[in-house]
Every structure is written in C-alpha cells, then in structure tokens.
Amino acid sequence: MNVKTIIQYKDIARVIINEPKTYNSLSAKNLKDLISILKKLDNDKKIKVIIIEGAGRGFSAGHNLKEVRSLNKKNKYLKLFKLCSNLMLQIVNGKKPVIAKVHGAAYAAGCQLVASCDLAYSTNDALFATPGVNIGLFCSTPMVAVSRKINKKPMMKMLLTGEPIRANYAKEIGLINDYFPRSKLNTEVLKIAKKIASKSNLTIKIGKQAFYKQLEMPLKKAYAYTSKMMTYNMMAMDAKEGISAFLEKRKPKWKNK
C-alpha cells in the first residue's frame, strides 16, 4: 500500500501518500487506498482529527499521467475521475476535520485535494497550481474544490494560465490557512490538530456537516436549517456540559453524546 497511517497522541491520524517516485500521484490505486483509509478513520471513535500529507519532495502532482494516457477509453477515464471526486466528497462529507499539510508542490488533483480539506497549512516555499491547460486537459474537476475556496478572478487566472502560485498568495486568496518555515510546519499543524481534538467530537461532527450544507443554500433556507441544527446540538449532553463548565469556570468533560 502506497498510503500509510501514523497515529499521534492517540487521537490524531497522519495519512501519508507514500509514493515519492511519482510525486505522490493520485493514481487509481492511491485514490482507492485513501478512500478506504479515510472511511476507516472516520468510523474510528478514538480518532478526532486527520492530517493528509505527502512523502518525499512534495505533496502531490495530481493524477498519474502515464496511467491516464494508458486508459485510452471513455468509460475508463470517467471511472478514474469519478473515483477522484469520491475521495474529495469523502473528505467533505466525513465526520472528522481533515487538515492538508503541504510541502513542495500541490498541482492539479493535488491542489484539489488541498482545497477539499477543511484546513490547509504549507511550507513558505510551497507551490499550488491547476496546470492542466498546459497539456490540453483543463482542470475541470480540480476547479470544483478550488473555486469553492477562492474568488472567481484568481481561480480563472490559475485555470487559464496554468501558472503556479506561492504560499503567501495562496493564503491571501484563501486557498490555505497559513504557511510556515519547513522546520516548523509539523509542529504548527500538530498544534492546531491538538486544539481541535480537545473539543467535543459530537459538536465538531454536527458543525462540519452544517457548515458545508448551508453554503449551498439560499440565505433564508440556510438560517432555517442551521436553527434546526443548533437546536439538535443543544439537546446533546456535551452542549449542556460545555455551557455549565463555562458558567462554573472549569474545563468541560466531554462525553461525545
């Protein structure tokens, strides 16, 4: 398996795409492995946060172009791109927060993977691109995730020119949360992961689901939906415990119920 999992602090899972020779390409095999691992972690009650990263020189160059060229049939292309889309949907629809930890390059479907994660942090020399136009293959599926994180004008420039952007600009336009020197990236990502892991699992699950669902709704419908979700959340033991702990000036003891 070219994707491996490392558990840190008992409740944080690091998922590593471990195929440096292909710059951690999102081949059909790697896509299947990632989906399988993420589903397993999503159902693991001990795991509270998932971090995705790449081994070797960088994060991911996207699809394996040698594999893509070899398919040579419409139904096979569609199967591959649907598989990739399923990975992105697994991240968004999953119960656990997913953080992208990026170094080197995150190109095409690799950039899509970064954009699909709930949070993203990189080294200060990381590069992001949707360069499909350079090889005659417009980055149509990557733009679905990326265009939901950044505005239209910078998105279109990335798509139409294929030029990479640097970490500081990626932060400016909202593709990543922040960037750090390479020596500090792991520490900083684990710091935010530990902070998230200290919260109620149930509350995070409810909130993540509500966040993505309300984004696609008209304003009035979004308020109606989130009012119901907050009511549902309020009936949970953890909401009652959290409010009591705040008023009593003590740390909450989460039951995840």
C-alpha positions in Angstrom: 0.0 0.0 0.0 1.4 3.4 -1.0 -0.7 5.2 1.6 0.1 4.7 5.3 -1.3 5.9 8.6 0.5 7.1 11.7 -1.4 7.7 14.9 -0.1 10.5 17.1 -1.3 11.5 20.6 -3.8 8.6 20.4 -6.4 10.8 18.6 -4.7 12.4 15.6 -4.1 10.4 12.4 -1.5 11.3 9.9 -2.3 9.9 6.4 0.8 9.9 4.2 0.7 9.4 0.4 3.9 7.5 0.2 4.9 7.3 -3.5 7.7 9.8 -3.9 8.8 8.3 -7.3 5.6 9.6 -8.9 5.5 12.7 -6.7 2.7 11.1 -4.8 0.4 10.9 -7.8 -3.3 10.3 -7.3 -3.4 7.0 -9.3 -6.5 4.8 -9.1 -4.8 2.6 -6.5 -3.8 5.6 -4.4 -7.3 7.1 -4.6 -8.8 3.8 -3.6 -6.4 3.4 -0.7 -7.1 7.0 0.5 -10.8 6.5 0.4 -10.5 3.2 2.3 -8.3 4.7 5.0 -10.4 7.8 5.4 -13.6 5.8 5.8 -11.9 3.6 8.4 -10.6 6.6 10.3 -14.0 8.3 10.1 -15.6 5.4 11.9 -12.8 5.1 14.5 -14.1 6.7 17.7 -10.6 7.3 19.0 -9.6 9.5 16.1 -10.6 13.1 16.3 -8.5 14.8 13.6 -7.0 13.6 10.3 -3.9 15.1 8.6 -3.1 14.4 5.0 0.5 14.8 3.7 2.9 13.6 1.1 6.2 11.8 1.4 9.4 12.9 -0.3 9.9 16.1 -2.3 6.3 17.4 -2.2 2.6 16.9 -1.5 1.1 15.6 -4.8 1.4 16.2 -8.5 -2.1 15.1 -9.2 -3.2 12.3 -11.5 -0.5 9.9 -12.8 -0.3 11.0 -16.4 1.2 7.7 -17.6 -1.8 5.9 -16.2 -4.2 8.5 -17.7 -2.6 8.1 -21.1 -2.8 4.3 -20.9 -6.6 4.2 -20.2 -7.5 5.3 -23.7 -11.2 4.6 -23.3 -14.1 7.0 -22.4 -15.6 4.8 -19.7 -12.1 4.2 -18.1 -11.4 8.0 -18.0 -14.8 8.6 -16.4 -14.2 5.9 -13.8 -10.9 7.5 -12.8 -12.3 11.0 -12.5 -15.4 9.8 -10.6 -13.0 7.9 -8.2 -11.1 11.1 -7.6 -14.3 13.0 -7.0 -15.4 10.3 -4.5 -12.2 11.0 -2.5 -13.0 14.7 -2.3 -16.6 14.0 -1.3 -15.4 11.6 1.4 -13.3 14.4 2.9 -16.1 17.0 2.8 -18.9 14.6 4.0 -16.7 12.9 6.6 -17.3 13.4 10.3 -13.8 14.3 11.2 -11.9 17.5 10.4 -9.2 16.9 7.8 -6.1 19.1 7.5 -3.8 19.3 4.5 -0.1 19.6 5.4 1.7 20.7 2.2 5.3 21.0 1.2 6.7 21.2 -2.3 4.1 21.2 -5.0 0.3 20.6 -4.9 -0.7 20.5 -8.6 -4.0 19.7 -10.4 -5.8 17.0 -8.4 -3.2 17.5 -5.7 -4.3 21.1 -5.4 -7.9 19.8 -5.5 -7.1 17.6 -2.5 -5.7 20.6 -0.6 -8.8 22.7 -1.3 -11.1 19.8 -0.3 -9.6 19.6 3.2 -11.2 21.6 5.9 -8.0 23.3 6.8 -4.7 23.6 4.9 -1.2 24.7 6.0 2.0 24.7 4.0 5.7 25.5 4.0 6.5 29.0 2.9 8.0 27.7 -0.4 5.1 25.5 -1.4 3.5 25.9 -4.8 -0.1 25.4 -5.9 -1.4 25.1 -9.5 -4.1 23.9 -11.8 -1.9 23.4 -14.8 -4.0 21.1 -17.0 -4.3 23.8 -19.7 -0.6 23.3 -20.4 -1.1 19.7 -21.5 -4.5 20.3 -23.2 -6.6 18.9 -20.3 -8.5 21.7 -18.5 -8.5 21.2 -14.7 -12.3 20.9 -14.6 -12.7 18.6 -11.5 -9.9 20.4 -9.5 -11.7 23.7 -10.1 -14.8 22.4 -8.3 -13.0 22.3 -5.0 -10.6 25.2 -5.5 -13.3 27.6 -6.8 -15.3 27.0 -3.6 -12.3 28.3 -1.6 -11.2 31.3 -3.6 -12.8 34.0 -5.7 -13.5 33.8 -9.4 -10.8 36.1 -10.8 -7.8 34.4 -9.2 -9.4 31.0 -9.9 -9.7 31.8 -13.6 -6.2 33.1 -13.8 -4.9 29.8 -12.3 -7.0 27.8 -14.7 -6.3 29.8 -17.9 -2.6 30.3 -17.4 -1.6 27.1 -15.6 0.9 29.2 -13.6 1.7 28.1 -10.0 1.1 30.4 -7.1 3.2 30.7 -4.0 2.2 30.1 -0.4 1.9 33.7 0.6 -0.6 34.4 -2.3 -2.4 31.1 -1.6 -3.0 32.4 1.9 -4.1 35.8 0.7 -6.8 34.3 -1.6 -8.0 31.8 0.9 -6.7 28.5 -0.5 -4.6 27.8 2.6 -4.9 29.0 6.2 -1.3 29.8 6.8 2.3 28.9 5.9 5.5 28.3 7.9 9.2 27.6 7.5 9.7 23.9 6.7 11.2 23.2 10.1 8.1 24.5 11.9 5.3 23.1 9.7 4.8 19.8 11.5 4.8 21.4 14.9 2.3 24.1 13.9 -0.1 21.6 12.2 0.0 19.3 15.2 -0.7 22.3 17.4 -3.9 23.2 15.6 -4.8 19.5 15.4 -4.5 19.1 19.2 -6.5 22.2 19.8 -9.4 20.8 17.6 -9.0 17.3 19.2 -9.6 18.9 22.6 -13.2 19.8 21.6 -16.3 17.6 21.7 -16.3 15.1 18.8 -20.1 15.3 18.5 -20.1 19.1 18.3 -17.4 19.1 15.6 -19.3 16.5 13.6 -22.6 18.4 13.8 -20.8 21.7 12.9 -18.8 20.4 10.0 -21.9 18.8 8.4 -23.9 22.1 8.9 -21.1 24.3 7.5 -21.0 22.6 4.1 -24.7 22.1 3.8 -25.7 25.7 4.5 -23.1 27.0 2.0 -25.2 25.6 -0.9 -28.5 27.0 0.4 -30.2 30.4 -0.1 -29.9 32.7 2.9 -33.4 32.1 4.3 -33.2 28.3 3.9 -29.7 28.3 5.5 -30.9 30.1 8.6 -33.9 27.7 8.9 -31.6 24.7 8.5 -28.9 25.9 11.0 -31.5 26.9 13.6 -32.6 23.2 13.5 -29.0 22.0 13.7 -28.3 24.3 16.7 -31.4 23.0 18.4 -30.3 19.4 17.8 -26.9 20.3 19.1 -28.3 22.0 22.2 -30.1 18.8 23.1 -26.8 16.9 23.4 -25.1 16.3 26.7 -21.9 18.0 25.5 -23.7 21.3 24.9 -25.2 21.3 28.4 -21.8 20.3 29.9 -20.0 23.0 27.9 -22.3 25.7 29.0 -22.2 24.6 32.6 -18.4 24.4 32.5 -18.2 27.9 31.1 -20.5 29.4 33.8 -18.8 27.4 36.5 -15.3 28.5 35.2 -14.0 24.9 34.8 -12.8 22.7 32.0 -15.6 20.7 30.3 -15.6 17.0 30.5 -16.9 15.8 27.1 -18.9 12.7 26.7 -19.3 13.0 23.0 -23.0 12.5 23.4 
